[in-house]
Amino acid sequence: MIEANKFKLGLFVVSGISLLILVLFLLGIADVFKPKVEFITFFDESVQGLENGAAVKFRGVTIGKVSNITVRPSDNLVRVDMEADLSAIDVVGQEKQSVITRKAEFFYRMEKEVEKGLRCRLDLAGITGMKYVEMNYFDPVKYPIPDIVPPKGVRYIPSTPSFLRGLSSNITSALARIANVNFEEISSELISSLKSLNTIVKDQRVNGIIQKMDNITTQLETTSTNINKVMTESNLKEMSEDIKTSLASIKDLSKTLHKQMEDAKIAETTATARKTMEDAKDTVKSFSEVSGELSNTLKKLDEALDSFTELINNIDEDPSSIVRGKQKRPTKF
C-alpha cells in the first residue's frame, strides 16, 4: 500500500516537472536554442528608458533584443550589446547552410551595409518613455562612422544621435529661458498699463472724440445712403449718354478747327511771318551800321565846331590876327 502511494507521488512530481518545462518552453525558453548573432554599438548620449530585453528593430521589424547595457569610463560612452535571431533575417538558401556559414554571411553583409549608411539609433517605444534600438540607413556623408575603437572580436555597428537628443536639449533650453522670465515684473507692468488705459478711457476728451467719431460715422452712412439714392441705374445711364454726347461734340469741334486751320493756310502764313522777321533783323542790323557812321560824323562835326568857336574867339580878342596870324602869348616868369 505504501509502495503504491510512493509510485503515485513520484508520477505526480514527474508530471508536474514535465508540465513546468513545457510551460517554460512555450513562454520563450525555446529562444535559447535558436541561432543568434551578437553585435554592439556605442551611444554618446543618455539611454534613459532603454532596458535589457528592449527590442532591436530593423526598419520597424523586430529582429532581436538588447542583451546588456554597460558604461565605458575611458570615453564616457554607453555600450549596448544586442543579439539578433538568424531566423528573422531572410537570406536566400540559408536553410541549406550551417549556422557558422549563416553567421559569417550575416556579418559580411553587415559590414557592407555599414559602409552604405547602416546605423543604430534610439527611438521611443510609446508614450511610456521606454526606448528601443532602431537600425536604419542614413546619409554616410552627414553621419560618418564615429571615431570609436570597438573591443576586439566583437562586431560593431556605428550609431547616430537620436531625434530625442536634440528635442531634450531644446526643451531644457526652453525651460531655462522660461525660468529666467520675470513674471512678477511683467504682471506689475500689465496692471500699470491697464490702469493707465482705464484712465484714458474715462477721460472726457477721449469720450468727446469717440462721440465725434460716432457722429462722423453717422453722417458718412447718411451721405452714402443719399449717394446710393441719387446714383441709380437710370441716372448713371443718363450721365453716360451725356458724356458720350459731349465727347462726340468735342470730336466734331476738333475736326472743324482742323479744317479751318487748313483753309487759313497757317503754314504759309507762318513762313511769310518768319521771312518778314528775318528782313526786320537785317534792317535793324543796317540801321545799327548807319548809326555808327552817323555817330562818327557827329563827332567830327563837333570837333569842327570847337575849332570854329576858337577861331571866332581869337578874332574877337585880336582882329589883326587875321592878317598876321595867331601870336604866341609871352611866357610869364
C-alpha positions in Angstrom: 0.0 0.0 0.0 2.9 2.3 0.9 4.7 1.4 -2.3 1.7 2.3 -4.4 1.4 5.7 -2.8 5.1 6.3 -3.4 4.6 5.4 -7.1 1.7 7.8 -7.4 3.6 10.6 -5.7 6.6 10.1 -8.0 4.4 10.0 -11.0 2.8 13.3 -9.9 6.1 15.0 -9.4 7.4 13.9 -12.8 4.3 15.0 -14.5 4.5 18.4 -12.7 8.1 18.9 -13.7 7.3 17.9 -17.3 4.4 20.3 -17.4 6.6 23.1 -15.9 9.3 22.5 -18.6 6.6 22.6 -21.3 5.2 25.8 -20.0 8.6 27.4 -19.8 9.4 26.3 -23.3 6.1 27.8 -24.6 6.8 31.0 -22.7 10.1 31.6 -24.5 12.8 29.2 -23.2 12.9 27.8 -26.7 14.5 31.0 -27.9 17.7 29.9 -26.1 18.2 27.2 -28.7 17.7 29.5 -31.7 20.9 30.5 -33.5 21.8 34.1 -32.8 24.3 36.7 -33.8 25.7 39.2 -31.4 26.9 42.8 -32.1 27.3 46.1 -30.2 27.0 49.8 -30.6 28.0 52.8 -28.6 25.8 55.8 -27.7 27.2 59.2 -26.8 24.0 60.3 -25.1 21.6 59.3 -22.4 19.9 56.0 -22.8 17.3 56.6 -20.2 14.4 54.3 -20.9 16.5 51.6 -22.6 16.5 48.4 -20.6 17.8 44.9 -21.0 15.4 42.9 -23.2 14.3 46.1 -25.2 13.6 45.4 -28.8 16.1 45.7 -31.6 14.4 46.6 -34.9 15.4 46.9 -38.5 13.2 49.4 -40.2 10.4 48.6 -37.8 10.8 44.8 -37.9 11.9 43.2 -34.6 15.0 41.1 -35.3 16.4 40.8 -31.7 16.8 42.4 -28.3 19.2 44.2 -26.1 21.2 41.8 -24.0 23.4 44.0 -21.9 24.0 47.8 -21.2 27.3 48.9 -19.7 29.3 52.1 -19.4 32.8 52.5 -20.7 34.6 55.0 -18.4 37.5 55.6 -20.8 35.4 57.8 -23.1 32.1 58.1 -21.2 30.2 56.1 -23.8 27.3 53.7 -23.2 27.9 50.3 -24.7 24.8 48.4 -25.8 25.1 44.7 -26.5 22.5 43.2 -28.9 21.6 39.8 -30.3 19.5 39.1 -33.4 17.8 35.9 -34.5 19.2 34.5 -37.7 15.7 33.2 -38.4 14.5 36.8 -38.6 16.9 37.6 -41.4 15.9 36.2 -44.8 18.9 35.1 -46.8 18.5 33.1 -50.0 19.5 29.5 -49.5 20.1 29.9 -45.7 18.1 26.8 -44.9 20.7 24.7 -46.6 23.7 26.4 -44.8 25.2 25.7 -41.5 24.9 28.1 -38.6 28.5 29.1 -38.8 28.1 29.9 -42.5 25.0 31.9 -41.9 26.7 33.9 -39.2 29.6 34.6 -41.4 27.3 35.7 -44.3 25.4 38.0 -41.9 28.5 39.7 -40.6 29.9 40.1 -44.1 26.6 41.7 -45.3 26.5 43.9 -42.1 30.0 45.4 -42.9 28.9 46.3 -46.4 25.6 47.8 -45.1 27.5 49.9 -42.6 29.5 51.4 -45.5 26.2 52.3 -47.2 25.0 54.1 -44.0 23.5 51.4 -41.7 23.4 53.0 -38.2 21.8 52.3 -34.8 19.6 55.0 -33.2 17.5 55.2 -30.0 13.8 55.7 -30.5 10.7 55.8 -28.3 8.6 52.7 -28.0 5.5 54.7 -26.9 4.2 57.3 -24.5 5.6 55.4 -21.5 9.2 56.7 -22.2 10.6 53.2 -22.9 13.1 53.1 -25.8 14.3 50.6 -28.3 17.2 50.4 -30.8 16.2 51.2 -34.4 18.5 50.1 -37.2 18.1 52.1 -40.4 20.1 53.7 -43.3 21.3 57.3 -43.0 23.4 59.5 -45.2 27.0 58.3 -44.7 28.3 61.8 -45.5 26.1 63.5 -43.0 26.5 60.7 -40.4 30.0 59.3 -40.8 31.4 56.4 -38.8 32.3 57.8 -35.3 36.0 57.6 -34.3 35.4 54.9 -31.8 37.6 51.8 -31.3 35.4 48.8 -30.5 36.7 45.8 -28.5 38.5 43.1 -30.4 36.5 40.1 -31.5 33.2 42.0 -31.3 31.0 43.1 -34.3 30.4 46.8 -34.2 27.6 48.9 -35.8 28.0 52.7 -35.5 25.3 54.9 -34.0 23.8 58.3 -34.8 22.4 60.9 -32.4 18.7 60.3 -31.8 16.0 62.8 -32.5 15.2 62.8 -28.8 18.7 64.1 -28.0 18.1 67.4 -29.9 14.5 67.5 -28.6 15.6 67.1 -25.0 18.2 69.8 -25.3 15.7 72.2 -26.9 13.2 71.5 -24.2 15.8 72.1 -21.5 16.9 75.3 -23.1 13.3 76.5 -23.4 12.5 75.6 -19.8 15.6 77.6 -18.7 14.5 80.6 -20.7 11.0 80.4 -19.2 12.6 80.2 -15.7 14.5 83.4 -16.4 11.4 85.3 -17.2 10.4 87.8 -14.5 6.7 87.1 -14.4 6.2 89.4 -11.4 7.6 92.4 -13.2 5.5 91.6 -16.3 2.4 91.3 -14.1 3.1 94.7 -12.5 3.7 96.4 -15.8 0.5 94.8 -17.2 -1.5 96.0 -14.2 0.0 99.5 -14.6 -0.8 99.6 -18.3 -4.4 98.5 -17.6 -4.8 101.3 -15.0 -3.4 103.8 -17.5 -5.7 102.6 -20.2 -8.7 102.8 -17.8 -7.7 106.4 -17.0 -7.5 107.3 -20.7 -10.9 105.6 -21.4 -12.6 107.6 -18.6 -11.1 110.9 -19.9 -13.8 113.3 -21.0 -11.8 114.4 -24.0 -11.5 110.8 -25.2 -15.2 110.4 -24.8 -15.8 113.6 -26.8 -13.5 112.3 -29.6 -15.4 109.0 -29.6 -18.7 110.9 -29.8 -17.4 113.0 -32.7 -16.3 109.8 -34.5 -19.8 108.3 -34.0 -21.3 111.5 -35.5 -18.9 111.4 -38.4 -19.8 107.7 -39.0 -23.5 108.5 -38.9 -23.0 111.4 -41.4 -21.0 109.1 -43.7 -23.7 106.5 -43.6 -26.3 109.2 -44.4 -24.2 110.5 -47.2 -23.6 107.0 -48.6 -27.4 106.4 -48.5 -28.1 109.6 -50.3 -25.4 108.8 -53.0 -27.0 105.4 -53.4 -30.4 107.0 -53.9 -29.0 109.5 -56.5 -26.7 107.2 -58.3 -29.5 104.9 -59.6 -29.2 102.9 -62.7 -31.3 105.3 -64.7 -29.2 108.3 -63.6 -26.0 106.6 -64.4 -27.3 105.7 -67.8 -28.4 109.3 -68.4 -24.9 110.6 -67.3 -23.3 108.1 -69.6 -25.3 109.3 -72.5 -24.5 112.9 -71.7 -20.8 112.1 -71.6 -21.0 110.3 -74.9 -22.8 113.3 -76.5 -20.1 115.7 -75.1 -17.3 113.6 -76.4 -18.9 113.5 -79.9 -19.3 117.3 -79.8 -15.7 117.7 -78.9 -14.7 115.4 -81.7 -16.7 117.4 -84.3 -15.3 120.7 -83.0 -11.8 119.3 -83.3 -12.5 118.3 -86.9 -13.9 121.8 -87.7 -10.9 123.6 -86.2 -8.5 121.3 -88.1 -10.3 122.1 -91.4 -10.4 125.9 -90.7 -6.7 125.8 -89.9 -6.0 124.0 -93.2 -8.2 126.6 -95.1 -6.4 129.5 -93.4 -3.1 128.2 -94.7 -1.4 128.6 -91.4 1.8 127.0 -92.7 2.2 129.6 -95.5 1.4 132.5 -93.1 4.0 131.4 -90.6 6.6 131.1 -93.4 5.8 134.6 -94.5 6.0 135.9 -90.9 9.3 134.1 -90.5 10.7 135.8 -93.6 9.4 139.2 -92.5 11.1 138.8 -89.1 14.4 137.9 -90.9 14.1 141.1 -93.1 13.4 143.2 -90.0 16.5 141.7 -88.4 18.6 142.7 -91.4 17.1 146.2 -91.4 17.9 146.6 -87.7 21.5 145.5 -88.4 21.8 148.0 -91.3 20.4 150.7 -89.1 23.0 149.8 -86.5 25.8 150.3 -89.0 24.3 153.6 -90.3 24.0 154.7 -86.6 27.7 154.0 -86.1 28.7 156.1 -89.2 26.4 158.9 -88.1 27.9 158.9 -84.7 31.4 159.3 -86.2 30.2 162.2 -88.5 28.6 164.0 -85.5 31.9 163.6 -83.6 33.9 165.2 -86.4 31.3 168.0 -86.7 31.6 168.7 -83.0 35.4 168.9 -83.4 35.0 171.3 -86.3 32.6 173.5 -84.3 35.1 173.6 -81.5 37.8 174.8 -83.9 35.5 177.4 -85.4 34.5 178.7 -81.9 38.2 179.0 -81.0 38.8 181.0 -84.3 35.9 183.4 -83.5 37.2 183.9 -80.0 40.7 184.7 -81.4 39.3 187.2 -83.9 37.3 188.8 -81.2 40.3 189.3 -79.0 42.7 190.3 -81.7 41.2 191.3 -85.1 44.7 191.8 -86.6 45.3 188.2 -86.2 43.5 187.7 -89.5 46.4 189.4 -91.3 49.4 188.4 -89.2 48.1 185.2 -87.8 47.8 184.0 -84.2 50.6 185.2 -81.9 52.1 183.2 -79.2 51.5 184.7 -75.8 54.6 185.7 -73.8 55.7 183.3 -71.1 55.3 184.6 -67.6 58.1 184.2 -65.1 
